[in-house]
Amino acid sequence: MRIGIFSDPEAVADAAAEYLISVMNTTDHKVLGVATGSTPLPLYERLRAAHEAGTFTLEDAQAFALDEYVGIDPEHPERYRNVLRTELVGADKTGLTDENLHTPNGNAEDPDAAALAYDEEIKTAGGVTLQILGIGADGHIGFNEPAISLVSRTHVDALTAKTRSDNARFFDDDISKVPTHCVTQGLGTIMDAKEVLLLATGENKADAVRELVEGAVSAHWPATVLQMHPKATILVDEAAAAKLELTDFYKERWEAR
Ligand code: GLP
C-alpha cells in the first residue's frame, strides 16, 4: 500500500483529485468506482471544478456505486443514488450522465437477485479502473461490516448499530430513521478493481486506519483486506494517521514515490 499523510482534509482532497484525474485522463477504460459518505465530498468538489475548468470529464465514463440502503424512499436525498446525482451527474457537475451512473437497486422485489445482477453488471462493463473508498469507524468499506467474508460478492446485509448511529446525522439525528439493511459490493468485488484509492480524515477514523495499515488481515476489520490489493493508495490526514507507528517511514516513501 502507498500511504500519503497530509495536514488536513483539504490537502487529502487535493492529492486525491490530482491522482484520480491523472488515472482517469490516461486510461482507455473509463470506469470509476464512486463512494458516498462525507469523506469524498471535498474530492467531488474538486472534480466539479476541474470539469468546469475543462481539464477533466466523466462525460464518456461509467460510474459504479459501492452500496445503497435497502427500502429507502426513492426520493429521499440520502438515498445514495440521489447523493451521487447531486454530487456528480450533469454537464454542470462532472459531465457524468444519469444512465451511466450505476447503483445497486435497494428497492428491488428480490434484493438478493438484484445484488447478484449488480455484480454481473460490473463484470460486463469490464471491471472498475479506479475505486474510491471511505472507511467506517469500525473498519467497514462499502457497507462490509465486521465478520464479512473476505471474498464476498455484492450482497444484502444488516448494518451494525455503530454504523447506523454514525449515519444518523444524515437522518435528522434519529437512528430509527436510518435503514437497517443495505446492498453493498462485497470485499471480493471491491478487490477486483484495478486500483483503489481510500480516503480517511478525522480522529474518529484513527483506530480503523491503524488496523487498515498496520493490523493483521482480519474480517474483524474488513478494510484490512486491502493489504492484499496490488495497487492500493491510502490518503489520510494527520488526525486519522495519529495511531500509526511508522508515520515517518510512510512520509519518506511517499516523498520518494
Ligand atoms: C458509510 C458508507 C461508506 C463510507 C463510510 C464512512 O456508511 N457506506 O462507503 O465510507 O460510511 O462515511 P464518512 O465518510 O461519512 O465517515
Residues whose N, C-alpha, C, O or C-beta is under 5 A from the ligand:
A	BS01	GLP	A35 T36 G37 S38 T39 G134 I135 G136 G142 F143
